[in-house]
Amino acid sequence: MAGTSGKGTFQPDSDVHISYEDQQRINVFARLNAKLEDLKDEVKVKENDLKILEDACDEIALFDDDEEIPYLVGEVFIYQNLEKTQKCLEEAKEKNEKEIAALHKKSDDIRDQMDELKGHLYGKFGSHINLEADD
């Protein structure tokens, strides 16, 4: 039907009253959505860092045991043996994996809050509100 509106379209002349509390919920939802997007970006960066660490581990496995390897600490390189470098890389990988897991946990918590808000807002406004991502 051409005259009906789909989900997510707003009809300005409809009799939808938005209370102060509802506006606050919408605002909270928007802030949570922005935070979730920031967390997604942060996870991508951490996953890329993890891939680089894994590649470094693979590369140094080919080195001789007595070879000195430059390892970046802060803003300077230190030279250390293969075993020490492998240990440092493994520790960095573990730290990175824990950070990624923590970010996923935060994201899940935010999604739970957003789902609760969606339920309330869709229950009240139905098709007059769109809370879905434009992915």
Backbone hydrogen bonds, N-H to C=O, Kabsch-Sander energy under -0.5 kcal/mol:
donor,donor_aa,acceptor,acceptor_aa,energy
4,T,1,M,-0.7
8,G,127,S,-0.8
9,T,6,G,-1.8
14,S,11,Q,-2.0
16,V,14,S,-1.4
17,H,15,D,-0.6
18,I,16,V,-0.5
19,S,17,H,-0.7
23,Q,19,S,-2.4
24,Q,20,Y,-2.2
25,R,21,E,-2.1
26,I,22,D,-2.4
27,N,23,Q,-2.5
28,V,24,Q,-2.6
29,F,25,R,-2.6
30,A,26,I,-2.4
31,R,27,N,-2.3
32,L,28,V,-2.7
33,N,29,F,-2.5
34,A,30,A,-2.2
35,K,31,R,-2.4
36,L,32,L,-2.6
37,E,33,N,-2.0
38,D,34,A,-2.1
39,L,35,K,-2.4
40,K,36,L,-2.2
41,D,37,E,-2.1
42,E,38,D,-2.3
43,V,39,L,-2.5
44,K,40,K,-2.1
45,V,41,D,-2.0
46,K,42,E,-2.4
47,E,43,V,-2.9
48,N,44,K,-2.1
49,D,45,V,-2.4
50,L,46,K,-2.4
51,K,47,E,-2.1
52,I,48,N,-2.1
53,L,49,D,-2.3
54,E,50,L,-2.5
55,D,51,K,-2.4
56,A,52,I,-2.3
57,C,53,L,-2.3
58,D,54,E,-2.1
59,E,55,D,-2.3
60,I,56,A,-2.6
61,A,57,C,-1.0
62,L,59,E,-1.5
63,F,60,I,-1.5
67,E,64,D,-1.3
69,I,80,Q,-3.3
71,Y,78,I,-3.2
73,V,76,V,-3.4
75,E,73,V,-0.6
76,V,73,V,-2.0
78,I,71,Y,-2.6
80,Q,69,I,-2.1
80,Q,78,I,-0.5
82,L,65,D,-0.8
85,T,81,N,-2.2
86,Q,82,L,-2.8
87,K,83,E,-2.2
88,C,84,K,-2.4
89,L,85,T,-2.5
90,E,86,Q,-2.4
91,E,87,K,-2.3
92,A,88,C,-2.1
93,K,89,L,-2.4
94,E,90,E,-2.5
95,K,91,E,-2.3
96,N,92,A,-2.3
97,E,93,K,-2.7
98,K,94,E,-2.2
99,E,95,K,-2.1
100,I,96,N,-2.3
101,A,97,E,-2.3
102,A,98,K,-2.3
103,L,99,E,-2.2
104,H,100,I,-2.3
105,K,101,A,-2.2
106,K,102,A,-2.4
107,S,103,L,-2.4
108,D,104,H,-2.4
109,D,105,K,-2.3
110,I,106,K,-2.4
111,R,107,S,-2.6
112,D,108,D,-2.2
113,Q,109,D,-2.0
114,M,110,I,-2.6
115,D,111,R,-2.7
116,E,112,D,-1.9
117,L,113,Q,-2.2
118,K,114,M,-2.9
119,G,115,D,-2.4
120,H,116,E,-1.8
121,L,117,L,-3.0
122,Y,118,K,-3.4
123,G,119,G,-1.7
124,K,120,H,-1.6
125,F,121,L,-3.2
126,G,122,Y,-2.2
128,H,125,F,-2.4
129,I,126,G,-1.0
131,L,129,I,-0.5
